[in-house]
Amino acid sequence: MDMKTLSFKQLNGGLMLLIAIAAIARIVPHPLGVTPIGALGLFSGTHIKHRWALFVPVFALLLGDVVIGIYAAPVMAAVYFGFLTTVLVGRFILGTKRTPLRYCVAIITGAICFYLISNIGMWYIAFPRTLDGLIACYIQGLPFLLRTLGGDFIYSLLMFSGYEWLQQWQTKKTHGTGLM
């Protein structure tokens, strides 16, 4: 059973729960740069075959931003666009075949895409708009890339393995063999 075979109500409820959990995880105290939004983007790109998969991480991000506060528009735009790319990474790297290597490649690729795109917003507002300014921005952003990688690995492990466990549990429950 995959996301396409779940009823719309089941799919919608599960996604709303994931979005709510991701938004709450952004609001509660956490290390800077360690949030589930990138992992949520990879997950939605992998498992949701509809184009609205792009909006799953955006909704979670927006809910968190409403509570935390809105920040500089160029940075926000770059951050949102960076997280949209994680959906595409999930779709193209994990959409058809999933192996441990592909999970690692997807997580690393998603984090690097987010880093490269989101730092353009910071460069625009906080650094000289020169090649040296861009390089300085990327260098200063490296600690955030490392935290993003760590958070994406942890949250991806939780989301993807939790989903696989839930699928197995649902299959056993449907076939009458009980819990795992």
N, C-alpha and C positions, 0 to 999 in steps of 0.2 A: 504494500500500500504506500503510495506516495502522496504528495500534497494535491496532485490532480484528482485523486480518487476520494479524497475527503470531501464531505459535503461543504457547501459554502459556509454554513453556520459553524461547523467545526474549524474550518480554515480561518475564518474571520475571528472567531474566539481565541484560537491559538495565537494568531498574529497580534491581536490586541494585547494579549497577555505578554508576549515577547516585547512589544513596543513599550508597554507600561514598565516592565522590569528594566529595560534598557534606559528609559527616561529617568526612573528612580535611581538607577546606578550612577547616572550623571549628576544627580542632585546631591546625593549623600557624599560625605567627605571621602575623597579618594586621591591617590597620587595623580598629579597633573599629567594629562596625556594617557591615562589608563582608564578607558571607558569601553563599554560593549558595542558601541555604534559601528565600528569597523567590522567586527565579527557579525553583527546583525546584517550588515550589507552583504557580506560574503554568503551568509546563510540564506537570505532572501533571494539573492541572485542564483544560488544553487538550487533551491527547492521550489521557488514560485516561478512558474513559467509565464505569468502574465506581466504585461509591461508595468503594472502598478507595483511590481517588486522594487522598482526604483524608489518608490516613495516610502517604503517601510523604514529605512534608517532616517529619512528626512523627517517623518512624523515623530519618531523618538527624539531626534535632535531638537526639533521645534518645541516639543513639550518641555524638554529640559531647559531650553533657552527662555521660554516664557517664565519659568520659575527663577532661573539663575539670573537672567537679564540679557537684554540684547546688547551686542557689542558692535564695533566698527563695521559698517556695511561691506567694505572690500574684504575684510577678514572673514566675515560671516559667509559671504558669497563663495569665497575660496574654500572654506571649510565644508560647506554644504556640497559644493561640486566635487571636492575630494572624496567625500563619503559616497556620492553617487557612483564614482568610479569603482568602489569596492563591490558594488552590486554587479557591475559588468565583469569584474575580475572573477567573482564567484560563478557567474553564468558561463564564462568562456573556459575557465580552468577546471571547475568542478561540476559543471552542468551535465556532462555526459558520463564521466568516469571519475571515481573517487578512489584514490590510493593515499597512503600516508605521505608519499613524496608530493603528490598533487596538492594535498592540504597544506603542506609546508610552503610550497611554491606560491599558492594562492594567498596565504597569510602574509608572506614576505612581500609579494608583488602589491597586494592591496595597501599595506602599510607604506611602502615606498611611493606608490602613486599618491596616496593621501598626503604624505610629507612634501612631495614635490609641488603639488597643487596648492595645499593650504598655506605653505610658506610664501607663495606669491602675494597673498593678501597681506601678510606681515611685512614683506619687502615694500609693498606699495605704500603702507602708512608709516613705517618706522625706520626705513633705511633709505640711503640715497638711491635714486632710481638709475643706477649704473650697474655694469657687470660686477664691479667690486662690491657694490651694495648687495646684490643678489647672492654673491658667493658668501659674504659675511652673514647674511640672513640664514642661508642653508647651514653654514658651520654652527651658528648659534642654535639652530633648531635640531642638531644631531641628538642631544639628550632626549628630546621629545620623541624623535623617531625610535630610539631604543625603548622608551616607555610604551610607545604605541605598539611596537612589535610584541613586547611582553604581554600587554593587555589583550592584544588580538589573539595571541596564542592561547592564553588562559580562557578567555570568553568563547573563542571558537571551539576549543575542546569541550567546554560545558554545553554549548548550544548543539553542536553536531553530534556529540556522543549522547546527550540527553534525548535528542530527536530519534536517534537510532534505537536507543533503549525503549523509548515510547512506541516506536513502530513494532519492535519485537514483542513487547508486552501486549499491544493491541492485537497483533496477529495471533498470539497464544490465547488471548481472551476470546477472540472471535472463533477460534477453532476448538475451544473448550478444554484446553490443556492446562489452564490455570496460570498462575504467575510464574515468572522465571525462577 
